[in-house]
């Protein structure tokens, strides 16, 4: 994945994270996440007040924090299909990459295992193994000072996410528009539209009114089951002066795994962007996630082979 490509996806995912109401660390310890039955209204409700919707959103944020922590205990396969499009929306080229997502000392690491649905060459596979081994060695030999620094950085990320929850709550007007099944489970459908007069307080929060969308919240678990976010207007963003086009879109669907956690199932990106003076490009990106397997958290890893054996 190129640096330019990463910059584009980082932006889109930051918007998605915002729409997910603080995904990747909103608030509350995972052991104290409220159950769905603790809501002040029944799951059979067909109308919700603004205050009830805010309560629902906060529950989703709390539960997403728990999911983020539990996802680190899982390994899985991620397949990415990227279509580069011409000005008429026709596919110019397609690239497919499949990754093995590993758990190494509490950190998720991706290992490329296939290109265009074909195994890597022995040379490419050896290079990937070498990359993973370097990560293992670095974490295995991590000093207490380095561990403390990393822990503080993670806590700062969680605190920033908590602030995003409030910022998103201020940036949008939310409305319950109905209920629909997602994956065979009933979900509330909530629309989010930019709130007139929104004043951003956080860096990059000024782009939030450029998006609108809908979220589907599982009634039984109060979890984000689907999300659809669309860019309303063309605008520039960030260090790379990326110019995102109106109509860029992001969709996400999640699923319940092992009756204990909600994890990504399918993700779609369709974006039009121009970076600085570089020629603009359009991309369709589809990611699917499968074969979730819980990792033994007490395992001690010293080599690539031991990572693979845990699966």
C-alpha positions as CSV (number, residue, x, y, z in Angstrom):
1,X,0.0,0.0,0.0
2,X,1.6,3.3,-1.1
3,X,1.9,6.3,1.2
4,X,-0.6,8.3,-0.9
5,X,-3.0,5.4,-0.7
6,X,-2.6,5.2,3.0
7,X,-3.3,8.9,3.3
8,X,-6.6,8.5,1.4
9,X,-7.7,5.5,3.5
10,X,-6.6,7.2,6.7
11,X,-9.0,10.1,6.0
12,X,-11.9,7.9,5.0
13,X,-11.5,5.6,8.0
14,X,-11.3,8.6,10.3
15,X,-14.6,9.7,9.0
16,X,-16.0,6.2,9.4
17,X,-14.6,6.1,12.9
18,X,-16.3,9.3,13.7
19,X,-19.6,8.0,12.3
20,X,-19.2,4.9,14.4
21,X,-19.5,7.1,17.4
22,X,-16.0,6.8,18.8
23,X,-15.0,3.4,17.4
24,X,-11.5,2.3,18.6
25,X,-11.9,3.6,22.1
26,X,-14.9,5.7,23.2
27,X,-15.3,5.4,27.0
28,X,-15.8,3.0,29.9
29,X,-13.9,-0.1,30.9
30,X,-14.8,-3.1,28.9
31,X,-16.0,-4.9,32.0
32,X,-18.6,-2.3,32.8
33,X,-20.2,-1.8,29.4
34,X,-24.0,-1.5,29.9
35,X,-26.2,-4.3,28.6
36,X,-28.8,-3.6,26.0
37,X,-31.5,-4.1,28.6
38,X,-30.2,-1.1,30.6
39,X,-31.5,1.3,28.0
40,X,-34.3,3.5,29.3
41,X,-36.6,2.4,26.4
42,X,-37.5,-1.1,25.1
43,X,-35.9,-2.6,22.0
44,X,-39.4,-2.7,20.5
45,X,-39.6,1.1,20.4
46,X,-40.6,2.4,17.0
47,X,-40.0,6.1,17.8
48,X,-37.2,7.7,19.8
49,X,-36.7,11.2,21.2
50,X,-33.4,13.0,20.6
51,X,-32.3,12.2,24.2
52,X,-33.0,8.5,23.6
53,X,-31.0,8.5,20.4
54,X,-28.1,10.2,22.2
55,X,-28.3,7.5,24.9
56,X,-28.3,4.8,22.2
57,X,-25.3,6.4,20.5
58,X,-23.4,6.4,23.8
59,X,-24.2,2.8,24.4
60,X,-22.8,1.9,20.9
61,X,-19.7,3.9,21.6
62,X,-19.1,2.1,24.9
63,X,-19.7,-1.3,23.3
64,X,-17.4,-0.5,20.4
65,X,-14.6,0.2,22.9
66,X,-15.1,-3.3,24.2
67,X,-15.1,-4.7,20.7
68,X,-11.8,-2.9,19.9
69,X,-10.1,-4.5,22.8
70,X,-11.5,-8.0,22.1
71,X,-10.6,-7.8,18.4
72,X,-6.9,-7.9,19.4
73,X,-7.5,-11.4,20.7
74,X,-8.4,-12.6,17.3
75,X,-6.6,-13.6,14.1
76,X,-8.3,-13.6,10.8
77,X,-8.0,-13.3,7.0
78,X,-8.5,-10.0,5.2
79,X,-9.0,-9.9,1.4
80,X,-8.8,-6.6,-0.4
81,X,-9.9,-6.0,-4.0
82,X,-8.9,-2.6,-5.4
83,X,-10.3,-1.3,-8.7
84,X,-8.8,1.8,-10.3
85,X,-11.4,3.6,-12.4
86,X,-11.2,5.9,-15.4
87,X,-13.1,9.1,-15.7
88,X,-16.3,7.3,-16.8
89,X,-16.2,4.9,-13.9
90,X,-15.0,1.9,-15.9
91,X,-12.3,-0.4,-14.3
92,X,-8.8,0.3,-15.6
93,X,-7.0,-2.2,-13.4
94,X,-7.6,-4.5,-10.5
95,X,-5.3,-5.6,-7.7
96,X,-6.2,-8.3,-5.2
97,X,-4.2,-8.8,-1.9
98,X,-5.0,-11.3,0.9
99,X,-3.5,-10.8,4.4
100,X,-3.2,-13.0,7.4
101,X,-3.9,-10.7,10.4
102,X,-1.7,-12.0,13.3
103,X,-1.7,-11.1,17.0
104,X,1.8,-10.3,18.3
105,X,2.3,-9.2,21.9
106,X,-1.2,-7.6,21.9
107,X,-0.6,-5.9,18.5
108,X,-2.3,-6.8,15.3
109,X,0.0,-7.2,12.3
110,X,-0.8,-7.9,8.7
111,X,1.2,-10.5,6.7
112,X,0.7,-10.6,2.9
113,X,-0.1,-14.2,1.9
114,X,-1.6,-14.0,-1.6
115,X,-1.6,-11.7,-4.7
116,X,-4.4,-11.9,-7.2
117,X,-5.6,-15.0,-5.3
118,X,-2.3,-16.8,-5.9
119,X,0.2,-17.7,-3.2
120,X,3.3,-15.6,-2.9
121,X,6.6,-16.8,-4.5
122,X,9.1,-18.4,-2.1
123,X,11.1,-15.1,-2.2
124,X,8.1,-12.9,-1.4
125,X,6.9,-15.3,1.4
126,X,10.4,-15.3,3.0
127,X,10.4,-11.5,2.9
128,X,7.0,-11.4,4.7
129,X,8.3,-13.8,7.3
130,X,11.4,-11.7,7.9
131,X,9.2,-8.6,8.4
132,X,7.1,-10.4,11.0
133,X,10.2,-11.8,12.8
134,X,11.6,-8.3,13.1
135,X,8.3,-7.2,14.8
136,X,8.5,-10.1,17.2
137,X,12.1,-9.4,18.1
138,X,11.4,-5.8,18.7
139,X,8.4,-6.4,21.0
140,X,10.2,-9.3,22.7
141,X,13.1,-7.1,23.6
142,X,11.1,-4.0,24.5
143,X,12.3,-2.2,27.5
144,X,10.1,-1.1,30.4
145,X,10.5,2.6,29.3
146,X,9.5,1.7,25.7
147,X,6.5,-0.3,26.9
148,X,5.4,2.7,29.1
149,X,5.8,5.1,26.2
150,X,3.7,2.9,24.0
151,X,1.0,2.5,26.7
152,X,0.8,6.3,27.1
153,X,0.4,6.7,23.4
154,X,-2.4,4.2,23.4
155,X,-4.1,6.0,26.2
156,X,-3.9,9.3,24.3
157,X,-5.5,7.6,21.3
158,X,-8.4,6.5,23.6
159,X,-8.8,9.9,25.0
160,X,-8.8,11.5,21.6
161,X,-11.6,9.0,20.6
162,X,-13.6,10.0,23.6
163,X,-13.4,13.6,22.4
164,X,-14.6,12.6,19.0
165,X,-17.7,11.1,20.4
166,X,-18.8,14.5,21.7
167,X,-17.7,16.2,18.5
168,X,-19.8,13.9,16.3
169,X,-22.7,14.3,18.7
170,X,-22.5,18.1,18.2
171,X,-21.9,17.9,14.4
172,X,-25.0,16.0,13.4
173,X,-28.8,15.8,13.9
174,X,-29.8,12.2,14.3
175,X,-33.2,10.8,13.5
176,X,-34.7,7.3,13.8
177,X,-36.1,6.4,10.3
178,X,-37.2,2.8,10.9
179,X,-36.0,-0.7,11.6
180,X,-34.5,-3.2,9.2
181,X,-32.9,-6.7,9.5
182,X,-29.1,-6.9,9.1
183,X,-27.7,-10.4,9.0
184,X,-31.0,-11.8,10.1
185,X,-31.1,-9.5,13.2
186,X,-33.4,-6.6,13.7
187,X,-31.7,-3.2,13.8
188,X,-32.7,0.5,14.3
189,X,-31.9,2.7,11.3
190,X,-30.6,6.1,12.3
191,X,-30.0,8.9,9.8
192,X,-27.3,11.5,10.5
193,X,-27.4,14.9,8.8
194,X,-25.0,17.9,9.3
195,X,-26.3,20.3,12.0
196,X,-26.5,23.9,10.9
197,X,-24.3,26.2,13.0
198,X,-21.8,23.4,14.1
199,X,-18.6,24.9,15.4
200,X,-15.7,22.4,15.4
201,X,-13.3,22.2,18.4
202,X,-11.0,19.5,17.3
203,X,-8.5,19.3,14.4
204,X,-10.1,18.1,11.2
205,X,-13.5,18.2,12.7
206,X,-14.4,20.9,10.2
207,X,-14.8,18.2,7.6
208,X,-17.6,16.4,9.5
209,X,-20.4,18.6,8.0
210,X,-19.2,17.5,4.5
211,X,-20.6,14.0,5.2
212,X,-24.0,12.5,6.0
213,X,-25.1,8.9,6.3
214,X,-27.0,6.2,8.2
215,X,-26.1,3.7,10.9
216,X,-27.8,0.4,11.7
217,X,-27.8,-0.5,15.4
218,X,-28.5,-4.1,16.5
219,X,-31.5,-4.0,18.9
220,X,-30.5,-7.0,21.0
221,X,-26.8,-6.1,21.5
222,X,-26.8,-2.3,20.9
223,X,-23.9,-2.7,18.5
224,X,-23.1,-1.1,15.2
225,X,-24.1,-3.6,12.5
226,X,-24.0,-1.5,9.4
227,X,-22.9,2.0,8.3
228,X,-23.2,4.0,5.1
229,X,-21.4,7.4,4.8
230,X,-21.4,9.7,1.8
231,X,-19.4,12.9,0.9
232,X,-21.8,15.8,0.3
233,X,-19.4,18.2,-1.3
234,X,-15.9,18.4,-2.8
235,X,-13.3,19.7,-0.3
236,X,-9.6,19.7,0.6
237,X,-8.1,18.1,3.6
238,X,-4.9,17.4,5.4
239,X,-1.1,17.7,5.0
240,X,-1.2,16.1,1.5
241,X,-3.8,18.7,0.3
242,X,-6.1,15.9,-0.8
243,X,-9.2,17.1,-2.6
244,X,-12.1,14.7,-2.1
245,X,-14.9,14.6,-4.6
246,X,-18.6,14.8,-3.9
247,X,-20.1,11.3,-3.9
248,X,-17.2,9.5,-2.3
249,X,-18.7,6.7,-0.2
250,X,-17.9,4.3,2.6
251,X,-20.0,1.3,3.8
252,X,-19.3,-1.2,6.5
253,X,-21.1,-4.3,7.8
254,X,-20.2,-6.1,11.0
255,X,-21.1,-9.5,12.4
256,X,-21.3,-11.2,15.8
257,X,-18.4,-13.6,16.4
258,X,-18.3,-16.4,19.0
259,X,-21.4,-14.8,20.7
260,X,-19.1,-12.3,22.4
261,X,-17.8,-9.6,20.0
262,X,-18.9,-7.7,16.9
263,X,-16.2,-7.6,14.2
264,X,-16.0,-6.3,10.5
265,X,-17.4,-8.6,7.9
266,X,-17.4,-6.4,4.7
267,X,-16.1,-2.9,3.9
268,X,-16.5,-0.9,0.7
269,X,-14.9,2.3,-0.4
270,X,-15.6,4.3,-3.5
271,X,-13.6,7.5,-3.6
272,X,-12.6,10.2,-6.0
273,X,-9.5,12.2,-4.9
274,X,-6.8,14.5,-6.2
275,X,-3.5,14.8,-4.2
276,X,-1.6,18.1,-4.4
277,X,-0.5,18.5,-8.1
278,X,-0.8,14.7,-8.8
279,X,-3.4,13.6,-11.3
280,X,-6.7,12.7,-9.7
281,X,-7.9,9.2,-9.5
282,X,-11.0,7.1,-8.6
283,X,-10.9,3.9,-6.6
284,X,-13.3,1.2,-5.6
285,X,-11.9,-0.8,-2.7
286,X,-13.6,-3.9,-1.2
287,X,-12.4,-5.6,1.9
288,X,-13.8,-8.9,3.3
289,X,-12.9,-10.5,6.6
290,X,-13.2,-14.2,7.5
291,X,-11.9,-17.1,9.5
292,X,-11.9,-15.3,12.9
293,X,-10.1,-17.4,15.4
294,X,-9.5,-16.5,19.0
295,X,-5.8,-16.3,20.0
296,X,-4.4,-17.7,23.2
297,X,-3.6,-14.6,25.2
298,X,-1.2,-16.5,27.4
299,X,0.9,-17.7,24.5
300,X,4.6,-16.6,24.4
301,X,5.8,-16.0,20.9
302,X,9.4,-16.1,19.9
303,X,9.2,-16.9,16.2
304,X,7.0,-16.6,13.1
305,X,6.2,-20.3,13.3
306,X,4.8,-20.0,16.8
307,X,2.5,-17.2,15.6
308,X,1.1,-19.5,13.0
309,X,0.7,-22.4,15.4
310,X,-1.7,-20.4,17.6
311,X,-4.3,-20.6,14.8
